[in-house]
Amino acid sequence: MKYDVVKVKITNRCNRSCSFCVFNNNDKDLDVKEFKRMTDIIKNIEFEKFHINGR
């Protein structure tokens, strides 16, 4: 299966406080060990675009 986009959020931090948002009042960052685990999985799938976002 080929995916259009693979997205990785390196942080849940946000400078807004929208009450409806799942990331409201969340300061969790993706640790290096978890990021490595994700990239090990991602390198085995086919995709068009790779997005990394966060603060």
C-alpha distance matrix in Angstrom:
0.0 3.8 6.6 10.1 12.2 12.6 16.2 18.7 22.2 24.8 27.5 28.3 31.6 32.7 36.1 36.0 36.8 35.3 36.1 33.0 30.6 28.8 29.8 33.4 35.8 33.1 33.7 30.9 29.4 26.4 28.1 27.4 26.4 23.7 22.4 22.3 20.4 17.7 17.5 17.2 14.0 12.6 13.4 11.0 7.8 7.0 8.7 11.6 14.3 15.6 18.4 21.0 23.8 26.8 30.5
3.8 0.0 3.8 6.8 9.1 10.2 14.0 16.8 20.4 23.0 25.8 26.8 29.8 30.7 34.0 34.0 35.1 33.7 34.9 31.9 29.3 27.9 28.5 32.2 34.5 31.9 32.3 29.8 28.0 25.2 27.1 26.2 25.8 23.2 21.3 21.4 20.1 17.1 16.4 16.7 14.0 11.6 12.3 10.9 7.2 4.9 5.4 7.8 10.7 12.5 15.5 18.4 21.2 24.5 28.2
6.6 3.8 0.0 3.8 5.6 7.0 10.6 13.8 17.1 20.0 22.5 23.3 26.4 27.1 30.3 30.2 31.4 29.9 31.2 28.2 25.6 24.3 25.0 28.5 31.0 28.5 29.0 26.7 25.1 22.6 24.8 24.3 24.2 21.3 19.4 20.0 18.9 15.5 15.1 16.3 13.5 10.7 12.4 11.8 8.0 6.3 4.5 6.6 8.4 9.9 12.4 15.4 17.9 21.2 24.8
10.1 6.8 3.8 0.0 3.8 7.0 10.1 13.7 16.6 19.7 22.1 22.8 25.5 25.7 28.6 28.5 30.0 28.5 30.1 27.2 24.6 23.9 24.3 27.7 30.4 28.2 28.7 26.8 25.1 23.0 25.5 25.1 25.5 22.7 20.4 21.5 20.8 17.2 16.6 18.4 16.1 12.8 14.4 14.6 11.0 8.7 5.5 5.0 6.3 8.8 10.8 14.3 16.5 19.9 23.4
12.2 9.1 5.6 3.8 0.0 3.8 6.4 10.0 12.9 15.9 18.3 19.2 21.8 22.3 25.3 25.4 27.0 25.7 27.5 24.9 22.0 21.1 21.2 24.6 27.1 24.8 25.1 23.2 21.4 19.4 22.0 21.7 22.4 19.6 17.1 18.6 18.3 14.5 14.1 16.4 14.4 11.0 13.1 14.0 10.9 9.5 6.1 5.9 4.7 5.8 7.2 10.6 12.8 16.2 19.7
12.6 10.2 7.0 7.0 3.8 0.0 3.8 6.9 10.3 13.0 15.7 16.9 19.8 20.8 24.1 24.5 26.0 25.1 26.7 24.3 21.1 19.7 19.5 23.1 25.2 22.5 22.6 20.3 18.4 16.0 18.4 18.1 18.7 15.8 13.4 14.9 14.5 10.8 10.6 13.1 11.1 7.9 10.6 11.9 9.4 9.3 6.8 8.0 6.3 4.9 6.2 8.6 11.1 14.3 18.0
16.2 14.0 10.6 10.1 6.4 3.8 0.0 3.8 6.6 9.7 12.1 13.2 16.0 17.0 20.3 20.9 22.4 21.8 23.5 21.4 18.0 16.6 16.0 19.6 21.6 18.9 18.9 16.9 15.1 13.1 16.0 16.2 17.3 14.3 11.9 14.3 14.2 10.5 10.9 14.1 12.5 9.8 12.8 14.6 12.7 13.0 10.5 11.2 8.4 6.0 4.7 5.9 7.7 10.7 14.4
18.7 16.8 13.8 13.7 10.0 6.9 3.8 0.0 3.8 6.2 9.0 10.8 13.6 15.3 18.8 19.8 21.3 21.3 22.9 21.3 17.6 15.8 14.6 18.2 19.6 16.6 16.1 13.7 11.6 9.4 12.2 12.6 13.9 11.0 8.6 11.5 11.8 8.4 9.3 12.7 11.8 9.9 12.9 15.1 14.1 15.1 13.2 14.2 11.3 8.0 6.2 4.9 6.5 8.6 12.2
22.2 20.4 17.1 16.6 12.9 10.3 6.6 3.8 0.0 3.8 5.5 7.1 9.8 11.6 15.2 16.4 17.8 18.1 19.9 18.6 14.9 13.2 11.3 14.8 16.0 13.0 12.5 10.5 8.6 7.6 11.0 12.4 14.2 11.4 9.5 13.0 13.6 10.8 12.2 15.6 15.0 13.5 16.4 18.8 17.8 18.9 16.8 17.5 14.3 11.1 8.3 5.9 5.0 5.6 9.1
24.8 23.0 20.0 19.7 15.9 13.0 9.7 6.2 3.8 0.0 3.8 7.1 9.1 11.7 15.0 17.0 18.6 19.6 21.4 20.8 17.0 15.2 12.6 15.7 16.0 12.8 11.1 9.0 6.0 5.0 8.1 9.4 11.8 9.8 7.8 11.5 12.8 10.9 12.0 15.4 15.7 14.6 17.1 19.8 19.5 20.9 19.1 19.8 16.5 13.0 10.4 6.9 6.2 5.3 7.9
27.5 25.8 22.5 22.1 18.3 15.7 12.1 9.0 5.5 3.8 0.0 3.8 5.4 8.5 11.9 13.8 15.1 16.5 18.3 18.1 14.3 12.7 9.6 12.2 12.3 9.2 7.5 6.0 4.2 5.7 9.1 11.5 13.9 11.9 10.8 14.6 15.6 13.9 15.5 18.8 18.8 17.9 20.7 23.2 22.7 24.1 22.2 22.7 19.4 16.1 13.1 9.8 7.7 5.0 6.4
28.3 26.8 23.3 22.8 19.2 16.9 13.2 10.8 7.1 7.1 3.8 0.0 3.8 6.5 10.2 11.3 12.0 13.2 14.6 14.4 10.7 9.1 5.8 8.6 9.0 6.1 6.0 5.5 6.2 8.2 11.7 14.7 16.6 14.1 13.7 17.5 18.0 16.1 18.2 21.2 20.8 20.0 23.1 25.2 24.4 25.7 23.6 24.2 21.0 18.0 14.8 12.2 9.6 6.9 8.0
31.6 29.8 26.4 25.5 21.8 19.8 16.0 13.6 9.8 9.1 5.4 3.8 0.0 3.8 7.0 9.0 10.2 12.3 14.3 15.0 11.6 10.9 7.1 8.3 7.9 6.0 4.9 6.6 7.3 10.4 13.4 16.3 18.7 16.8 16.2 19.9 20.9 19.2 20.9 24.1 24.0 23.0 25.9 28.3 27.6 28.7 26.4 26.6 23.1 20.2 16.7 13.9 10.7 7.2 6.4
32.7 30.7 27.1 25.7 22.3 20.8 17.0 15.3 11.6 11.7 8.5 6.5 3.8 0.0 3.8 5.4 7.5 9.6 12.3 13.2 10.2 10.8 7.3 7.4 8.1 7.9 8.0 10.2 11.1 13.9 17.0 19.7 22.2 20.2 19.3 23.0 24.0 21.9 23.4 26.8 26.4 25.1 28.0 30.4 29.3 30.0 27.3 27.1 23.6 21.1 17.4 15.0 11.4 8.2 7.0
36.1 34.0 30.3 28.6 25.3 24.1 20.3 18.8 15.2 15.0 11.9 10.2 7.0 3.8 0.0 3.8 6.8 9.6 12.6 14.3 12.0 13.4 10.3 9.1 9.3 10.3 10.3 13.2 14.1 17.2 20.1 22.7 25.4 23.6 22.6 26.3 27.5 25.5 26.9 30.3 30.1 28.6 31.4 33.9 32.7 33.3 30.5 29.9 26.3 24.0 20.2 17.9 14.2 11.1 8.9
36.0 34.0 30.2 28.5 25.4 24.5 20.9 19.8 16.4 17.0 13.8 11.3 9.0 5.4 3.8 0.0 3.8 6.0 9.4 11.1 9.4 11.7 9.4 7.6 8.9 10.8 12.0 14.8 16.3 19.2 22.4 25.1 27.5 25.4 24.5 28.3 29.1 26.8 28.4 31.8 31.2 29.7 32.7 34.9 33.4 33.8 30.9 30.3 26.9 24.9 21.2 19.4 15.7 13.1 11.7
36.8 35.1 31.4 30.0 27.0 26.0 22.4 21.3 17.8 18.6 15.1 12.0 10.2 7.5 6.8 3.8 0.0 3.8 6.1 8.7 7.8 10.1 8.4 5.4 6.9 9.7 11.9 14.8 17.1 20.0 23.2 26.3 28.3 26.0 25.7 29.5 29.9 27.7 29.8 32.9 32.0 30.9 34.1 36.1 34.6 35.2 32.5 32.3 29.0 27.0 23.4 21.6 18.1 15.4 14.4
35.3 33.7 29.9 28.5 25.7 25.1 21.8 21.3 18.1 19.6 16.5 13.2 12.3 9.6 9.6 6.0 3.8 0.0 3.8 5.5 5.5 8.8 8.6 6.2 9.2 11.6 14.3 16.7 18.9 21.4 24.8 27.8 29.6 26.9 26.6 30.4 30.4 28.0 30.1 33.2 31.9 30.6 34.0 35.6 33.8 34.3 31.5 31.2 28.2 26.6 23.1 21.9 18.5 16.5 16.2
36.1 34.9 31.2 30.1 27.5 26.7 23.5 22.9 19.9 21.4 18.3 14.6 14.3 12.3 12.6 9.4 6.1 3.8 0.0 3.8 5.6 8.3 9.2 6.5 9.2 11.8 15.2 17.4 20.1 22.5 25.8 29.1 30.5 27.7 27.8 31.6 31.2 29.0 31.4 34.3 32.8 31.8 35.4 36.8 34.9 35.7 33.1 33.2 30.4 28.7 25.4 24.3 21.1 19.0 19.0
33.0 31.9 28.2 27.2 24.9 24.3 21.4 21.3 18.6 20.8 18.1 14.4 15.0 13.2 14.3 11.1 8.7 5.5 3.8 0.0 3.8 6.7 8.8 7.7 11.1 12.8 16.3 17.8 20.3 22.1 25.6 28.7 29.9 26.7 26.8 30.5 29.8 27.3 29.8 32.6 30.7 29.7 33.3 34.4 32.4 33.0 30.5 30.6 28.1 26.7 23.6 23.0 20.1 18.6 19.3
30.6 29.3 25.6 24.6 22.0 21.1 18.0 17.6 14.9 17.0 14.3 10.7 11.6 10.2 12.0 9.4 7.8 5.5 5.6 3.8 0.0 3.8 5.4 5.4 9.2 10.1 13.3 14.5 16.7 18.4 22.0 25.0 26.3 23.2 23.1 26.8 26.3 23.8 26.2 29.1 27.4 26.4 29.9 31.2 29.3 30.1 27.5 27.7 25.0 23.4 20.2 19.3 16.5 15.0 15.8
28.8 27.9 24.3 23.9 21.1 19.7 16.6 15.8 13.2 15.2 12.7 9.1 10.9 10.8 13.4 11.7 10.1 8.8 8.3 6.7 3.8 0.0 3.8 5.7 8.7 8.4 11.7 12.1 14.5 15.9 19.3 22.5 23.4 20.2 20.5 24.1 23.3 21.1 23.8 26.4 24.7 24.1 27.7 28.9 27.2 28.4 26.2 26.9 24.3 22.4 19.5 18.3 15.9 14.4 15.7
29.8 28.5 25.0 24.3 21.2 19.5 16.0 14.6 11.3 12.6 9.6 5.8 7.1 7.3 10.3 9.4 8.4 8.6 9.2 8.8 5.4 3.8 0.0 3.8 6.2 5.3 8.3 9.1 11.4 13.4 16.9 20.0 21.4 18.6 18.7 22.4 22.2 20.1 22.6 25.4 24.2 23.5 27.0 28.6 27.3 28.5 26.2 26.7 23.8 21.4 18.2 16.5 13.7 11.5 12.3
33.4 32.2 28.5 27.7 24.6 23.1 19.6 18.2 14.8 15.7 12.2 8.6 8.3 7.4 9.1 7.6 5.4 6.2 6.5 7.7 5.4 5.7 3.8 0.0 3.8 5.5 8.8 10.9 13.7 16.3 19.5 22.8 24.4 21.8 22.0 25.8 25.7 23.7 26.2 29.1 28.0 27.3 30.7 32.4 31.1 32.2 29.8 30.2 27.1 24.8 21.5 19.6 16.5 13.9 13.9
35.8 34.5 31.0 30.4 27.1 25.2 21.6 19.6 16.0 16.0 12.3 9.0 7.9 8.1 9.3 8.9 6.9 9.2 9.2 11.1 9.2 8.7 6.2 3.8 0.0 3.8 6.6 9.5 12.7 15.8 18.4 22.0 23.6 21.4 22.0 25.7 25.8 24.3 26.9 29.6 28.9 28.5 31.8 33.7 32.7 34.1 32.0 32.5 29.3 26.7 23.3 21.0 17.9 14.8 14.1
33.1 31.9 28.5 28.2 24.8 22.5 18.9 16.6 13.0 12.8 9.2 6.1 6.0 7.9 10.3 10.8 9.7 11.6 11.8 12.8 10.1 8.4 5.3 5.5 3.8 0.0 3.8 5.8 9.2 12.1 14.8 18.3 19.8 17.7 18.3 22.0 22.0 20.8 23.3 26.0 25.4 25.2 28.4 30.3 29.6 31.2 29.3 30.0 26.9 24.0 20.9 18.3 15.6 12.5 12.4
33.7 32.3 29.0 28.7 25.1 22.6 18.9 16.1 12.5 11.1 7.5 6.0 4.9 8.0 10.3 12.0 11.9 14.3 15.2 16.3 13.3 11.7 8.3 8.8 6.6 3.8 0.0 3.8 6.5 10.1 12.3 15.8 17.7 16.1 16.5 20.1 20.7 19.8 22.0 24.8 24.8 24.6 27.5 29.7 29.4 31.0 29.2 29.9 26.6 23.5 20.3 17.3 14.7 11.3 10.6
30.9 29.8 26.7 26.8 23.2 20.3 16.9 13.7 10.5 9.0 6.0 5.5 6.6 10.2 13.2 14.8 14.8 16.7 17.4 17.8 14.5 12.1 9.1 10.9 9.5 5.8 3.8 0.0 3.8 6.8 9.0 12.6 14.2 12.4 13.2 16.7 17.1 16.3 18.8 21.3 21.3 21.5 24.3 26.5 26.3 28.3 26.8 27.9 24.8 21.5 18.7 15.6 13.7 10.8 11.1
29.4 28.0 25.1 25.1 21.4 18.4 15.1 11.6 8.6 6.0 4.2 6.2 7.3 11.1 14.1 16.3 17.1 18.9 20.1 20.3 16.7 14.5 11.4 13.7 12.7 9.2 6.5 3.8 0.0 3.8 6.1 9.4 11.5 10.1 10.2 13.7 14.7 14.0 15.9 18.6 19.1 19.0 21.6 24.0 24.2 26.0 24.6 25.6 22.4 18.9 16.3 12.9 11.4 8.9 9.5
26.4 25.2 22.6 23.0 19.4 16.0 13.1 9.4 7.6 5.0 5.7 8.2 10.4 13.9 17.2 19.2 20.0 21.4 22.5 22.1 18.4 15.9 13.4 16.3 15.8 12.1 10.1 6.8 3.8 0.0 3.8 6.6 8.4 6.5 6.5 10.0 10.9 10.3 12.3 14.9 15.5 15.6 18.1 20.5 20.8 22.9 21.9 23.2 20.3 16.7 14.7 11.5 11.1 9.7 11.4
28.1 27.1 24.8 25.5 22.0 18.4 16.0 12.2 11.0 8.1 9.1 11.7 13.4 17.0 20.1 22.4 23.2 24.8 25.8 25.6 22.0 19.3 16.9 19.5 18.4 14.8 12.3 9.0 6.1 3.8 0.0 3.8 5.6 5.5 6.3 8.7 10.1 10.8 12.5 14.5 15.8 16.5 18.4 20.9 21.9 24.3 23.7 25.3 22.5 18.8 17.3 14.0 14.1 12.8 14.0
27.4 26.2 24.3 25.1 21.7 18.1 16.2 12.6 12.4 9.4 11.5 14.7 16.3 19.7 22.7 25.1 26.3 27.8 29.1 28.7 25.0 22.5 20.0 22.8 22.0 18.3 15.8 12.6 9.4 6.6 3.8 0.0 3.8 5.5 5.0 6.1 8.6 9.8 10.5 12.3 14.4 15.1 16.3 19.0 20.5 22.9 22.5 24.2 21.6 17.9 17.0 13.8 14.8 14.2 15.5
26.4 25.8 24.2 25.5 22.4 18.7 17.3 13.9 14.2 11.8 13.9 16.6 18.7 22.2 25.4 27.5 28.3 29.6 30.5 29.9 26.3 23.4 21.4 24.4 23.6 19.8 17.7 14.2 11.5 8.4 5.6 3.8 0.0 3.8 5.5 5.2 6.3 8.8 10.1 10.7 12.8 14.4 15.7 17.8 19.6 22.5 22.7 24.9 22.8 19.2 18.8 16.0 17.3 17.0 18.7
23.7 23.2 21.3 22.7 19.6 15.8 14.3 11.0 11.4 9.8 11.9 14.1 16.8 20.2 23.6 25.4 26.0 26.9 27.7 26.7 23.2 20.2 18.6 21.8 21.4 17.7 16.1 12.4 10.1 6.5 5.5 5.5 3.8 0.0 3.8 5.4 5.0 6.2 8.7 9.9 10.8 12.3 14.4 16.2 17.5 20.4 20.4 22.6 20.5 17.0 16.5 14.0 15.2 15.1 17.3
22.4 21.3 19.4 20.4 17.1 13.4 11.9 8.6 9.5 7.8 10.8 13.7 16.2 19.3 22.6 24.5 25.7 26.6 27.8 26.8 23.1 20.5 18.7 22.0 22.0 18.3 16.5 13.2 10.2 6.5 6.3 5.0 5.5 3.8 0.0 3.8 5.4 5.1 6.2 8.6 10.0 10.3 12.2 14.7 15.8 18.2 17.9 19.7 17.4 13.8 13.3 10.8 12.5 12.9 15.4
22.3 21.4 20.0 21.5 18.6 14.9 14.3 11.5 13.0 11.5 14.6 17.5 19.9 23.0 26.3 28.3 29.5 30.4 31.6 30.5 26.8 24.1 22.4 25.8 25.7 22.0 20.1 16.7 13.7 10.0 8.7 6.1 5.2 5.4 3.8 0.0 3.8 5.4 5.1 6.2 8.8 9.8 10.6 13.1 15.0 17.7 18.1 20.2 18.4 15.0 15.4 13.3 15.6 16.4 18.8
20.4 20.1 18.9 20.8 18.3 14.5 14.2 11.8 13.6 12.8 15.6 18.0 20.9 24.0 27.5 29.1 29.9 30.4 31.2 29.8 26.3 23.3 22.2 25.7 25.8 22.0 20.7 17.1 14.7 10.9 10.1 8.6 6.3 5.0 5.4 3.8 0.0 3.8 5.6 5.2 6.5 8.8 10.3 11.8 13.7 16.8 17.6 20.3 18.9 15.8 16.4 14.8 17.0 17.9 20.6
17.7 17.1 15.5 17.2 14.5 10.8 10.5 8.4 10.8 10.9 13.9 16.1 19.2 21.9 25.5 26.8 27.7 28.0 29.0 27.3 23.8 21.1 20.1 23.7 24.3 20.8 19.8 16.3 14.0 10.3 10.8 9.8 8.8 6.2 5.1 5.4 3.8 0.0 3.8 5.4 5.2 6.1 8.7 10.4 11.3 14.2 14.4 17.0 15.5 12.4 12.9 11.7 14.2 15.5 18.6
17.5 16.4 15.1 16.6 14.1 10.6 10.9 9.3 12.2 12.0 15.5 18.2 20.9 23.4 26.9 28.4 29.8 30.1 31.4 29.8 26.2 23.8 22.6 26.2 26.9 23.3 22.0 18.8 15.9 12.3 12.5 10.5 10.1 8.7 6.2 5.1 5.6 3.8 0.0 3.8 5.3 4.9 6.0 8.8 10.2 12.6 13.0 15.3 13.9 10.8 12.1 11.2 14.3 16.2 19.2
17.2 16.7 16.3 18.4 16.4 13.1 14.1 12.7 15.6 15.4 18.8 21.2 24.1 26.8 30.3 31.8 32.9 33.2 34.3 32.6 29.1 26.4 25.4 29.1 29.6 26.0 24.8 21.3 18.6 14.9 14.5 12.3 10.7 9.9 8.6 6.2 5.2 5.4 3.8 0.0 3.8 5.6 5.6 7.2 9.8 12.8 14.2 17.1 16.4 13.9 15.6 15.0 18.1 19.8 22.8
14.0 14.0 13.5 16.1 14.4 11.1 12.5 11.8 15.0 15.7 18.8 20.8 24.0 26.4 30.1 31.2 32.0 31.9 32.8 30.7 27.4 24.7 24.2 28.0 28.9 25.4 24.8 21.3 19.1 15.5 15.8 14.4 12.8 10.8 10.0 8.8 6.5 5.2 5.3 3.8 0.0 3.8 5.6 5.7 7.3 10.8 12.3 15.6 15.3 13.1 14.9 14.9 17.9 19.9 23.2
12.6 11.6 10.7 12.8 11.0 7.9 9.8 9.9 13.5 14.6 17.9 20.0 23.0 25.1 28.6 29.7 30.9 30.6 31.8 29.7 26.4 24.1 23.5 27.3 28.5 25.2 24.6 21.5 19.0 15.6 16.5 15.1 14.4 12.3 10.3 9.8 8.8 6.1 4.9 5.6 3.8 0.0 3.8 5.3 5.5 8.1 8.9 11.9 11.5 9.4 11.7 12.3 15.5 18.1 21.5
13.4 12.3 12.4 14.4 13.1 10.6 12.8 12.9 16.4 17.1 20.7 23.1 25.9 28.0 31.4 32.7 34.1 34.0 35.4 33.3 29.9 27.7 27.0 30.7 31.8 28.4 27.5 24.3 21.6 18.1 18.4 16.3 15.7 14.4 12.2 10.6 10.3 8.7 6.0 5.6 5.6 3.8 0.0 3.8 5.7 7.9 9.5 12.3 12.4 10.7 13.6 14.3 17.8 20.5 23.7
11.0 10.9 11.8 14.6 14.0 11.9 14.6 15.1 18.8 19.8 23.2 25.2 28.3 30.4 33.9 34.9 36.1 35.6 36.8 34.4 31.2 28.9 28.6 32.4 33.7 30.3 29.7 26.5 24.0 20.5 20.9 19.0 17.8 16.2 14.7 13.1 11.8 10.4 8.8 7.2 5.7 5.3 3.8 0.0 3.8 6.9 9.7 13.2 14.1 13.2 16.2 17.2 20.6 23.3 26.7
7.8 7.2 8.0 11.0 10.9 9.4 12.7 14.1 17.8 19.5 22.7 24.4 27.6 29.3 32.7 33.4 34.6 33.8 34.9 32.4 29.3 27.2 27.3 31.1 32.7 29.6 29.4 26.3 24.2 20.8 21.9 20.5 19.6 17.5 15.8 15.0 13.7 11.3 10.2 9.8 7.3 5.5 5.7 3.8 0.0 3.8 6.5 10.3 11.6 11.3 14.4 16.2 19.5 22.4 26.0
7.0 4.9 6.3 8.7 9.5 9.3 13.0 15.1 18.9 20.9 24.1 25.7 28.7 30.0 33.3 33.8 35.2 34.3 35.7 33.0 30.1 28.4 28.5 32.2 34.1 31.2 31.0 28.3 26.0 22.9 24.3 22.9 22.5 20.4 18.2 17.7 16.8 14.2 12.6 12.8 10.8 8.1 7.9 6.9 3.8 0.0 3.8 7.2 9.5 10.4 13.9 16.4 19.7 23.0 26.5
8.7 5.4 4.5 5.5 6.1 6.8 10.5 13.2 16.8 19.1 22.2 23.6 26.4 27.3 30.5 30.9 32.5 31.5 33.1 30.5 27.5 26.2 26.2 29.8 32.0 29.3 29.2 26.8 24.6 21.9 23.7 22.5 22.7 20.4 17.9 18.1 17.6 14.4 13.0 14.2 12.3 8.9 9.5 9.7 6.5 3.8 0.0 3.8 5.9 7.5 10.9 13.9 17.0 20.5 23.9
11.6 7.8 6.6 5.0 5.9 8.0 11.2 14.2 17.5 19.8 22.7 24.2 26.6 27.1 29.9 30.3 32.3 31.2 33.2 30.6 27.7 26.9 26.7 30.2 32.5 30.0 29.9 27.9 25.6 23.2 25.3 24.2 24.9 22.6 19.7 20.2 20.3 17.0 15.3 17.1 15.6 11.9 12.3 13.2 10.3 7.2 3.8 0.0 3.8 7.0 10.2 13.7 16.6 20.2 23.5
14.3 10.7 8.4 6.3 4.7 6.3 8.4 11.3 14.3 16.5 19.4 21.0 23.1 23.6 26.3 26.9 29.0 28.2 30.4 28.1 25.0 24.3 23.8 27.1 29.3 26.9 26.6 24.8 22.4 20.3 22.5 21.6 22.8 20.5 17.4 18.4 18.9 15.5 13.9 16.4 15.3 11.5 12.4 14.1 11.6 9.5 5.9 3.8 0.0 3.8 6.5 10.1 12.9 16.6 19.8
15.6 12.5 9.9 8.8 5.8 4.9 6.0 8.0 11.1 13.0 16.1 18.0 20.2 21.1 24.0 24.9 27.0 26.6 28.7 26.7 23.4 22.4 21.4 24.8 26.7 24.0 23.5 21.5 18.9 16.7 18.8 17.9 19.2 17.0 13.8 15.0 15.8 12.4 10.8 13.9 13.1 9.4 10.7 13.2 11.3 10.4 7.5 7.0 3.8 0.0 3.8 6.7 10.0 13.6 16.9
18.4 15.5 12.4 10.8 7.2 6.2 4.7 6.2 8.3 10.4 13.1 14.8 16.7 17.4 20.2 21.2 23.4 23.1 25.4 23.6 20.2 19.5 18.2 21.5 23.3 20.9 20.3 18.7 16.3 14.7 17.3 17.0 18.8 16.5 13.3 15.4 16.4 12.9 12.1 15.6 14.9 11.7 13.6 16.2 14.4 13.9 10.9 10.2 6.5 3.8 0.0 3.8 6.4 10.1 13.3
21.0 18.4 15.4 14.3 10.6 8.6 5.9 4.9 5.9 6.9 9.8 12.2 13.9 15.0 17.9 19.4 21.6 21.9 24.3 23.0 19.3 18.3 16.5 19.6 21.0 18.3 17.3 15.6 12.9 11.5 14.0 13.8 16.0 14.0 10.8 13.3 14.8 11.7 11.2 15.0 14.9 12.3 14.3 17.2 16.2 16.4 13.9 13.7 10.1 6.7 3.8 0.0 3.8 7.1 10.3
23.8 21.2 17.9 16.5 12.8 11.1 7.7 6.5 5.0 6.2 7.7 9.6 10.7 11.4 14.2 15.7 18.1 18.5 21.1 20.1 16.5 15.9 13.7 16.5 17.9 15.6 14.7 13.7 11.4 11.1 14.1 14.8 17.3 15.2 12.5 15.6 17.0 14.2 14.3 18.1 17.9 15.5 17.8 20.6 19.5 19.7 17.0 16.6 12.9 10.0 6.4 3.8 0.0 3.7 7.0
26.8 24.5 21.2 19.9 16.2 14.3 10.7 8.6 5.6 5.3 5.0 6.9 7.2 8.2 11.1 13.1 15.4 16.5 19.0 18.6 15.0 14.4 11.5 13.9 14.8 12.5 11.3 10.8 8.9 9.7 12.8 14.2 17.0 15.1 12.9 16.4 17.9 15.5 16.2 19.8 19.9 18.1 20.5 23.3 22.4 23.0 20.5 20.2 16.6 13.6 10.1 7.1 3.7 0.0 3.7
30.5 28.2 24.8 23.4 19.7 18.0 14.4 12.2 9.1 7.9 6.4 8.0 6.4 7.0 8.9 11.7 14.4 16.2 19.0 19.3 15.8 15.7 12.3 13.9 14.1 12.4 10.6 11.1 9.5 11.4 14.0 15.5 18.7 17.3 15.4 18.8 20.6 18.6 19.2 22.8 23.2 21.5 23.7 26.7 26.0 26.5 23.9 23.5 19.8 16.9 13.3 10.3 7.0 3.7 0.0
